[in-house]
Amino acid sequence: MARTAREVLNELRWRQPSHLEDANIVYRDRTRPGGFRVIPGSEVVALERRYFATRVGRLPYYKIERIECAGEVLFER
């Protein structure tokens, strides 16, 4: 069974300490040129049930397109 974006982020946060800070989250954002934005894992402050929180706001998991860490793709829609 495929892992969800939330499961991947939680694994990076709890099972592999400090790996979340090294991750990049590619997020759908229709206001940006190209329609995507890259959020560094170091900006993630909380992982909630339906949203993850950054210093700026809360974003839903369903808009995450890809999670990369150390050049490896851990999640992709």
Backbone bond lengths (Angstrom), bond angles and torsions (degrees), N, CA, C in turn:
res aa  C-N    CA-C-N  psi(-1)  N-CA   C-N-CA  omega(-1)  CA-C   N-CA-C  phi
1 M - - - 1.460 - - 1.530 108.90 -
2 A 1.291 115.83 138.38 1.464 121.73 -179.02 1.526 110.44 -72.04
3 R 1.319 115.21 142.80 1.459 120.45 177.92 1.522 109.53 -83.71
4 T 1.315 115.15 149.27 1.459 120.56 177.75 1.525 109.67 -85.24
5 A 1.327 116.20 165.43 1.465 121.12 177.08 1.524 110.12 -60.28
6 R 1.306 116.99 -39.27 1.476 121.01 179.46 1.527 111.03 -62.67
7 E 1.329 117.07 -43.04 1.462 120.70 179.32 1.529 111.35 -63.46
8 V 1.321 116.75 -41.25 1.466 120.78 179.28 1.524 110.37 -64.18
9 L 1.324 117.56 -45.06 1.469 120.79 179.66 1.525 111.48 -64.77
10 N 1.328 117.56 -40.34 1.460 120.35 177.60 1.521 111.11 -64.45
11 E 1.318 116.89 -39.72 1.464 120.06 178.07 1.531 110.56 -62.99
12 L 1.318 116.78 -43.03 1.461 120.16 178.11 1.527 111.11 -63.39
13 R 1.305 116.31 -35.74 1.465 120.33 -177.48 1.525 112.76 -76.03
14 W 1.343 117.53 -43.38 1.464 120.41 -170.76 1.525 114.53 -102.19
15 R 1.323 118.17 -39.02 1.466 119.92 -175.21 1.513 113.35 -88.86
16 Q 1.296 116.52 -25.25 1.453 121.22 179.94 1.527 107.50 -127.23
17 P 1.323 117.25 79.01 1.467 120.65 -174.12 1.526 113.03 -51.03
18 S 1.277 115.45 139.36 1.467 127.24 179.46 1.520 114.27 69.94
19 H 1.341 119.21 -0.22 1.462 119.85 176.61 1.527 111.94 -73.44
20 L 1.320 117.04 -27.51 1.468 119.62 178.14 1.524 110.14 -60.62
21 E 1.309 117.13 -36.84 1.465 120.94 179.18 1.525 112.20 -64.75
22 D 1.333 117.08 -27.24 1.463 122.01 -179.06 1.527 113.12 -87.41
23 A 1.321 117.16 -9.63 1.462 121.51 -175.42 1.529 111.68 -81.88
24 N 1.323 114.81 157.14 1.467 122.87 171.49 1.514 107.86 -122.53
25 I 1.322 115.76 132.09 1.457 122.21 -179.41 1.524 107.90 -109.13
26 V 1.327 116.22 118.87 1.468 121.07 177.54 1.527 106.64 -92.38
27 Y 1.326 115.30 119.89 1.449 123.26 -168.17 1.527 110.37 -123.19
28 R 1.341 117.37 134.22 1.478 120.72 176.70 1.521 109.22 -69.10
29 D 1.328 115.55 127.06 1.462 121.20 -179.68 1.523 107.62 -145.21
30 R 1.306 116.96 102.27 1.475 120.25 -174.19 1.523 113.24 -68.07
31 T 1.331 117.94 -12.22 1.460 120.03 179.77 1.523 112.55 -84.24
32 R 1.326 117.28 -10.67 1.469 121.41 -178.85 1.518 111.06 -96.35
33 P 1.322 117.61 149.33 1.456 120.26 173.12 1.530 108.70 -61.09
34 G 1.306 117.10 132.71 1.455 121.09 -177.88 1.512 113.28 88.76
35 G 1.322 117.41 -15.81 1.457 121.99 175.58 1.519 116.03 82.71
36 F 1.337 118.04 6.54 1.462 120.83 -179.48 1.513 111.56 -133.28
37 R 1.308 114.54 157.18 1.456 121.64 175.74 1.526 107.13 -137.35
38 V 1.319 117.43 144.48 1.458 121.84 177.16 1.528 108.20 -104.25
39 I 1.317 114.87 124.56 1.457 121.41 179.99 1.528 107.79 -110.32
40 P 1.319 118.06 118.59 1.464 119.70 176.14 1.531 110.34 -65.89
41 G 1.317 116.86 141.32 1.460 121.10 179.39 1.510 112.89 -59.43
42 S 1.332 116.73 -24.71 1.468 120.21 179.55 1.525 112.09 -66.48
43 E 1.335 118.01 -17.21 1.469 121.36 178.32 1.525 113.02 -85.59
44 V 1.334 117.69 -11.31 1.468 121.37 -179.81 1.522 108.81 -76.50
45 V 1.330 115.51 123.81 1.469 119.91 -178.89 1.528 112.77 -108.87
46 A 1.345 118.19 -20.46 1.463 121.16 179.49 1.522 110.38 -155.28
47 L 1.339 114.88 145.27 1.464 121.32 174.70 1.519 107.19 -115.36
48 E 1.318 115.40 105.58 1.458 121.34 -177.18 1.520 109.51 -96.98
49 R 1.302 117.01 -176.82 1.461 120.85 -176.46 1.531 112.70 -65.32
50 R 1.304 117.64 -47.98 1.468 121.32 -177.37 1.520 113.71 -112.84
51 Y 1.303 116.41 -13.16 1.457 121.71 -176.04 1.522 110.19 -132.82
52 F 1.327 115.09 158.40 1.455 119.13 166.55 1.518 105.97 -117.86
53 A 1.313 115.23 145.59 1.460 120.25 -174.22 1.523 110.09 -108.60
54 T 1.334 114.64 138.06 1.456 121.72 173.11 1.519 106.85 -113.33
55 R 1.300 115.86 -178.40 1.473 119.53 178.65 1.528 111.23 -63.89
56 V 1.322 116.75 -23.53 1.461 121.79 -174.29 1.527 113.07 -96.09
57 G 1.340 118.32 -32.88 1.460 119.57 -177.15 1.516 112.50 -179.12
58 R 1.335 114.93 -173.37 1.464 122.48 178.64 1.514 109.16 -104.65
59 L 1.335 116.09 136.41 1.459 122.06 -177.21 1.531 109.42 -129.10
60 P 1.351 118.12 139.43 1.467 120.29 -179.28 1.533 111.85 -75.94
61 Y 1.332 115.25 145.55 1.465 121.10 179.59 1.530 112.57 -63.31
62 Y 1.342 117.63 -31.29 1.459 119.30 -173.88 1.536 113.39 -65.18
63 K 1.323 117.82 -14.07 1.463 119.85 178.38 1.531 112.91 -90.95
64 I 1.322 117.23 -2.32 1.468 119.84 176.89 1.523 108.87 -74.19
65 E 1.313 116.54 125.90 1.462 122.05 178.93 1.522 112.17 -96.04
66 R 1.346 116.60 -36.51 1.458 119.91 -175.84 1.524 109.70 -155.97
67 I 1.336 115.13 146.27 1.467 121.53 173.10 1.513 106.62 -125.58
68 E 1.331 115.86 125.40 1.456 122.05 -179.61 1.522 109.23 -121.42
69 C 1.331 115.94 145.59 1.459 120.94 175.63 1.530 108.00 -147.94
70 A 1.312 116.16 125.01 1.475 122.56 179.30 1.537 111.24 55.39
71 G 1.323 116.88 40.22 1.462 121.02 177.64 1.509 114.97 78.89
72 E 1.318 117.86 0.71 1.471 122.51 -178.92 1.529 109.47 -107.44
73 V 1.330 116.78 134.78 1.458 121.35 176.84 1.522 108.09 -84.46
74 L 1.325 116.78 117.34 1.458 122.50 -178.42 1.525 113.01 -96.30
75 F 1.329 115.42 -24.94 1.473 120.86 -179.89 1.519 107.67 -148.49
76 E 1.319 115.68 138.32 1.464 120.53 175.19 1.513 109.10 -152.60
77 R 1.308 115.95 134.40 1.463 121.59 177.52 1.499 110.66 -78.77
